[in-house]
Amino acid sequence: MNLQLLKDTAKLLFADNKGLLAMDESNGTCNKRFEKLGIPQTVEARRAYRELIVTTPGLGESIGGAILYDETIRQQKNDGTPLVKVLIEAGITPGIKVDTGAKELAGHPGEKVTEGLDGLRDRLAEYFQMGARFAKWRAVIAIGRGLPSWGCIEANAHALARYAALCQEEGLVPVVEPEVVMDGEHTLEECCEVTGEMLRTAFSELFAQRVVLEGMVLKPNMVLPGMSSSSQPTLDEVADATVNCFLRAVPAAVPAIAFLSGGQPAELASARLNAMNVRFKSRLPWALAFSFARAIQQPALEIWKGQDDNVSAAQQALYHRALCNRAARRGEYDAAMEKR
């Protein structure tokens, strides 16, 4: 293990108030989003869209790292330049999603466990040679009647820890993503309780697997009520609930917490991250950053619609959303930014 490399990479990802762009949607998920907008669900359309993203002028001003999918890390621009090279030249560190998806957890109806540990050591070595310097693994935790079970929490925490240990062995910073999903009617308080339990269990497993906390990144959900909940909190209530939950569960040695957007509207995700940094940034042991997918990409995708003539306008929208989230990291985001 090259501990200094891990620490340097983790620091580089979030230098200058930058964050991560998650562009690691599986081909199936990407195709579903294309279908809704009438975009052909083809290899070439996915390649063209990813080229649009990585060639966005100025993207490296706000994005320190980009999480790629297996197909993406092997793709090239139309002129033959590898997308990985384009990212590196833009000052963006390439990363890679390495789990193979959440599958039904045997004996636990309604719950899932993430798979992909088999053969992971060899895949990580290949990705490192291809230029990746960090990786991501997502666990999915649902809240419902009798859910989550202890078995589901423990199984996912153990898998996250084994993945993280393998990453560090190969020189890649593990992005550990235990996501408590927003589906359901649960309250803010219930999300806080489950998120805290998942985090404490995950870090217990990370310690057991001898993962070096200074060389990892946490990518969690914000503490939020379910999307079907009748009670929706203010920005400050979300900020207080989230940060206080994490202060009780996340060790100070972790360099950064990069929140996922989890289906939140783009502007709301930025505003919530901003509120956390306004209220807490000066007294936190870790950076509060972003690792957004749809909350950065969706406006650009809706403008592009698979048309070459729309590439420039789509890139401007992508650049704008990245810039807004960098401002939120500084605690300087304002809704007025959306009108510029």
C-alpha positions as CSV (number, residue, x, y, z in Angstrom):
1,M,0.0,0.0,0.0
2,N,1.3,3.5,-1.0
3,L,-0.2,5.5,1.9
4,Q,1.2,8.8,0.7
5,L,-0.3,8.3,-2.8
6,L,-3.7,7.6,-1.2
7,K,-3.6,10.7,1.0
8,D,-2.4,12.9,-1.9
9,T,-5.1,11.7,-4.2
10,A,-7.9,12.2,-1.6
11,K,-6.6,15.7,-1.0
12,L,-6.3,16.5,-4.7
13,L,-9.9,15.5,-5.4
14,F,-11.3,18.2,-3.2
15,A,-8.6,20.9,-3.4
16,D,-9.8,24.5,-4.0
17,N,-13.4,23.7,-3.0
18,K,-13.9,21.2,-5.8
19,G,-16.0,18.1,-5.8
20,L,-16.8,15.0,-7.8
21,L,-18.9,14.5,-10.9
22,A,-20.5,11.1,-10.9
23,M,-20.9,10.0,-14.5
24,D,-20.8,6.3,-13.7
25,E,-24.4,5.4,-14.7
26,S,-24.6,1.8,-16.0
27,N,-25.5,1.4,-19.7
28,G,-29.0,0.4,-18.7
29,T,-29.6,3.4,-16.5
30,C,-28.1,5.7,-19.1
31,N,-30.3,4.2,-21.8
32,K,-33.4,4.8,-19.7
33,R,-32.6,8.4,-19.3
34,F,-32.0,8.7,-23.1
35,E,-35.3,7.0,-23.9
36,K,-37.2,9.6,-21.9
37,L,-35.7,12.3,-24.1
38,G,-35.9,10.5,-27.4
39,I,-32.2,9.9,-27.6
40,P,-31.0,6.7,-29.4
41,Q,-29.9,4.1,-26.8
42,T,-26.7,3.2,-28.6
43,V,-23.0,2.9,-27.8
44,E,-22.3,5.8,-30.1
45,A,-24.9,8.0,-28.4
46,R,-23.5,7.2,-24.9
47,R,-19.9,7.9,-26.2
48,A,-21.0,11.3,-27.7
49,Y,-22.7,12.3,-24.4
50,R,-19.7,11.4,-22.4
51,E,-17.5,13.3,-24.8
52,L,-19.8,16.3,-24.3
53,I,-19.2,16.1,-20.5
54,V,-15.5,15.6,-20.4
55,T,-14.8,18.3,-23.0
56,T,-16.9,21.0,-21.3
57,P,-14.7,24.1,-21.1
58,G,-13.6,25.1,-17.6
59,L,-15.1,21.9,-16.0
60,G,-11.8,21.4,-14.0
61,E,-12.4,24.7,-12.2
62,S,-15.1,23.0,-10.1
63,I,-14.6,19.2,-10.6
64,G,-11.6,17.5,-9.0
65,G,-12.6,13.9,-10.0
66,A,-15.0,12.1,-12.3
67,I,-16.4,8.7,-11.6
68,L,-16.6,6.6,-14.8
69,Y,-18.3,3.4,-15.8
70,D,-16.4,0.5,-17.3
71,E,-17.6,1.3,-20.8
72,T,-16.7,5.0,-20.3
73,I,-13.1,4.5,-19.1
74,R,-12.4,2.6,-22.4
75,Q,-14.0,5.1,-24.7
76,Q,-12.4,7.8,-26.8
77,K,-13.3,11.2,-28.3
78,N,-14.4,11.2,-31.9
79,D,-10.8,12.0,-32.9
80,G,-9.5,9.0,-31.0
81,T,-8.2,10.7,-27.9
82,P,-9.0,8.5,-24.8
83,L,-11.6,10.2,-22.5
84,V,-9.2,9.4,-19.5
85,K,-6.5,11.6,-21.2
86,V,-9.0,14.4,-21.8
87,L,-9.9,14.4,-18.1
88,I,-6.3,14.4,-16.9
89,E,-5.4,17.2,-19.2
90,A,-8.3,19.2,-17.8
91,G,-7.0,18.7,-14.2
92,I,-9.7,16.1,-13.3
93,T,-8.7,12.8,-11.7
94,P,-10.3,9.8,-13.3
95,G,-12.2,7.3,-11.0
96,I,-14.2,4.2,-11.7
97,K,-17.3,2.5,-10.4
98,V,-16.4,-1.1,-9.5
99,D,-19.4,-2.7,-7.9
100,T,-21.7,-4.8,-10.2
101,G,-24.9,-3.6,-8.7
102,A,-27.3,-4.2,-5.8
103,K,-29.1,-7.6,-5.9
104,E,-31.8,-9.1,-3.8
105,L,-30.5,-10.1,-0.4
106,A,-31.4,-13.8,0.2
107,G,-33.7,-14.2,3.2
108,H,-34.4,-10.5,3.4
109,P,-37.5,-9.5,1.3
110,G,-37.3,-5.9,0.1
111,E,-33.6,-5.5,0.8
112,K,-30.5,-5.6,-1.3
113,V,-26.8,-6.3,-1.1
114,T,-24.2,-5.0,-3.5
115,E,-22.1,-7.6,-5.4
116,G,-18.8,-7.4,-7.2
117,L,-16.1,-8.6,-4.9
118,D,-15.2,-11.7,-7.0
119,G,-12.3,-10.8,-9.2
120,L,-12.1,-7.3,-7.9
121,R,-8.4,-7.3,-7.1
122,D,-7.5,-8.0,-10.8
123,R,-10.1,-5.4,-12.1
124,L,-8.6,-2.7,-9.8
125,A,-5.1,-3.4,-11.0
126,E,-6.3,-3.0,-14.6
127,Y,-8.2,0.2,-13.8
128,F,-5.1,1.6,-12.1
129,Q,-3.0,0.9,-15.3
130,M,-5.7,2.7,-17.3
131,G,-5.3,5.9,-15.2
132,A,-8.0,5.6,-12.5
133,R,-6.8,6.8,-9.1
134,F,-10.0,6.3,-7.1
135,A,-13.0,3.9,-7.2
136,K,-16.6,3.8,-6.0
137,W,-18.9,1.2,-4.5
138,R,-22.5,1.9,-3.7
139,A,-24.6,0.1,-1.0
140,V,-28.4,0.6,-1.0
141,I,-30.4,0.8,2.3
142,A,-34.1,1.2,2.2
143,I,-36.3,2.4,5.1
144,G,-39.8,0.8,5.5
145,R,-41.9,-1.3,7.8
146,G,-39.3,-3.4,9.6
147,L,-36.5,-2.1,7.4
148,P,-33.6,-2.0,7.3
149,S,-32.8,-5.2,9.1
150,W,-29.5,-5.7,10.9
151,G,-28.6,-8.4,8.4
152,C,-28.8,-6.0,5.5
153,I,-26.8,-3.3,7.2
154,E,-24.1,-5.7,8.3
155,A,-23.8,-7.4,4.9
156,N,-23.5,-4.1,3.0
157,A,-21.0,-2.6,5.6
158,H,-18.8,-5.7,5.3
159,A,-18.8,-5.6,1.5
160,L,-17.9,-1.9,1.5
161,A,-15.0,-2.5,3.9
162,R,-13.6,-5.4,1.9
163,Y,-13.9,-3.3,-1.3
164,A,-12.1,-0.4,0.4
165,A,-9.2,-2.5,1.6
166,L,-8.7,-4.0,-1.9
167,C,-8.7,-0.5,-3.4
168,Q,-6.1,0.8,-1.0
169,E,-3.9,-2.3,-1.7
170,E,-3.9,-1.3,-5.4
171,G,-3.3,2.4,-4.8
172,L,-6.9,3.6,-5.5
173,V,-8.7,5.8,-3.0
174,P,-12.0,4.1,-2.1
175,V,-15.2,6.2,-2.2
176,V,-17.4,4.4,0.3
177,E,-21.1,5.0,-0.6
178,P,-23.7,3.7,1.9
179,E,-26.9,5.3,0.5
180,V,-30.1,5.4,2.6
181,V,-32.5,6.0,-0.3
182,M,-35.2,8.7,-0.3
183,D,-38.0,6.4,-1.4
184,G,-40.8,6.1,1.2
185,E,-42.7,8.1,3.8
186,H,-40.1,8.0,6.6
187,T,-39.4,11.1,8.6
188,L,-36.3,13.2,9.0
189,E,-35.7,11.6,12.4
190,E,-36.1,8.1,11.0
191,C,-33.6,8.8,8.3
192,C,-31.2,10.2,10.9
193,E,-31.4,7.1,13.0
194,V,-30.9,4.7,10.1
195,T,-28.1,6.8,8.5
196,G,-26.3,6.9,11.9
197,E,-26.6,3.1,12.4
198,M,-25.3,2.4,8.9
199,L,-22.4,4.8,9.3
200,R,-21.3,3.4,12.6
201,T,-21.5,-0.2,11.3
202,A,-19.6,0.7,8.2
203,F,-16.8,2.3,10.1
204,S,-16.6,-0.6,12.5
205,E,-16.1,-2.9,9.5
206,L,-13.6,-0.5,7.9
207,F,-11.5,-0.6,11.1
208,A,-11.8,-4.4,11.1
209,Q,-10.5,-4.6,7.5
210,R,-7.6,-2.2,8.3
211,V,-8.7,0.5,5.9
212,V,-6.7,3.7,6.4
213,L,-9.3,6.4,6.9
214,E,-7.0,9.2,5.7
215,G,-6.9,7.5,2.3
216,M,-10.7,7.1,1.7
217,V,-13.7,9.3,0.9
218,L,-17.2,8.9,2.3
219,K,-20.1,9.4,-0.1
220,P,-23.3,9.3,1.9
221,N,-26.9,10.5,1.6
222,M,-28.0,13.7,3.2
223,V,-30.3,13.2,6.1
224,L,-33.8,13.8,4.5
225,P,-37.3,12.6,4.9
226,G,-38.8,10.2,2.4
227,M,-40.0,11.7,-0.9
228,S,-43.6,10.7,0.1
229,S,-43.4,12.2,3.6
230,S,-46.0,14.9,4.4
231,S,-43.3,16.9,6.3
232,Q,-40.5,18.5,4.3
233,P,-37.9,20.4,6.4
234,T,-36.2,23.7,5.8
235,L,-32.7,24.1,4.5
236,D,-31.4,24.7,8.0
237,E,-33.2,21.7,9.5
238,V,-31.6,19.5,6.9
239,A,-28.2,21.0,7.6
240,D,-28.5,20.5,11.3
241,A,-29.8,17.0,11.2
242,T,-27.2,15.9,8.6
243,V,-24.1,17.4,10.2
244,N,-25.0,16.5,13.7
245,C,-25.6,12.9,12.6
246,F,-22.2,12.8,10.9
247,L,-20.4,14.4,13.9
248,R,-21.6,11.4,16.0
249,A,-20.6,8.7,13.5
250,V,-17.8,9.8,11.1
251,P,-14.2,9.8,12.5
252,A,-12.2,13.0,12.1
253,A,-9.5,11.2,10.2
254,V,-11.7,11.0,7.1
255,P,-10.6,13.8,4.8
256,A,-13.9,14.5,3.0
257,I,-17.6,13.8,2.9
258,A,-18.9,14.1,-0.6
259,F,-22.7,13.9,-0.6
260,L,-24.7,12.1,-3.3
261,S,-27.7,13.9,-4.6
262,G,-30.0,10.9,-4.5
263,G,-32.6,12.3,-6.9
264,Q,-32.9,15.7,-5.3
265,P,-33.7,18.6,-7.7
266,A,-30.4,20.2,-8.8
267,E,-30.9,23.6,-7.2
268,L,-32.2,22.1,-3.9
269,A,-29.2,19.8,-3.6
270,S,-26.9,22.9,-4.0
271,A,-28.8,24.9,-1.5
272,R,-28.7,22.1,1.1
273,L,-25.0,21.6,0.7
274,N,-24.5,25.4,1.0
275,A,-26.6,25.6,4.2
276,M,-24.3,22.9,5.8
277,N,-21.2,24.9,4.9
278,V,-22.6,28.2,6.0
279,R,-23.6,26.8,9.4
280,F,-20.8,24.4,10.2
281,K,-17.8,24.7,7.9
282,S,-15.5,26.5,10.3
283,R,-15.8,23.9,13.0
284,L,-15.8,20.5,11.1
285,P,-12.9,18.0,10.9
286,W,-13.7,17.0,7.3
287,A,-14.6,18.9,4.1
288,L,-18.2,18.8,3.1
289,A,-18.3,18.4,-0.7
290,F,-20.4,16.9,-3.4
291,S,-20.4,13.9,-5.6
292,F,-23.5,14.6,-7.8
293,A,-24.7,12.8,-10.9
294,R,-28.2,14.0,-12.0
295,A,-27.9,17.2,-9.9
296,I,-25.1,18.3,-12.3
297,Q,-25.9,16.4,-15.5
298,Q,-29.6,16.4,-15.9
299,P,-30.1,20.0,-17.1
300,A,-27.3,19.5,-19.7
301,L,-28.9,16.2,-20.8
302,E,-32.3,17.8,-21.3
303,I,-30.7,20.5,-23.5
304,W,-28.6,18.2,-25.5
305,K,-31.2,15.6,-26.5
306,G,-28.7,13.8,-28.7
307,Q,-28.3,16.8,-31.1
308,D,-24.9,18.1,-32.1
309,D,-26.2,21.6,-32.4
310,N,-27.1,21.6,-28.7
311,V,-23.7,20.6,-27.4
312,S,-22.4,24.1,-26.6
313,A,-25.6,25.1,-24.7
314,A,-25.6,21.8,-22.8
315,Q,-21.9,22.3,-21.8
316,Q,-22.8,25.7,-20.5
317,A,-25.5,24.3,-18.3
318,L,-23.1,21.6,-17.0
319,Y,-20.4,24.1,-16.3
320,H,-23.0,26.3,-14.5
321,R,-24.2,23.5,-12.2
322,A,-20.7,22.5,-11.3
323,L,-19.9,26.1,-10.5
324,C,-23.0,26.4,-8.3
325,N,-21.9,23.4,-6.3
326,R,-18.3,24.7,-5.9
327,A,-19.9,27.9,-4.5
328,A,-22.0,25.7,-2.1
329,R,-18.8,24.2,-0.8
330,R,-17.6,27.7,0.1
331,G,-21.0,28.5,1.6
332,E,-21.4,31.2,-1.1
333,Y,-24.2,29.7,-3.2
334,D,-27.3,31.9,-3.7
335,A,-30.5,31.3,-5.6
336,A,-29.7,34.4,-7.6
337,M,-26.9,32.4,-9.3
338,E,-29.5,30.5,-11.1
339,K,-30.8,33.6,-12.9
340,R,-27.4,34.6,-14.4
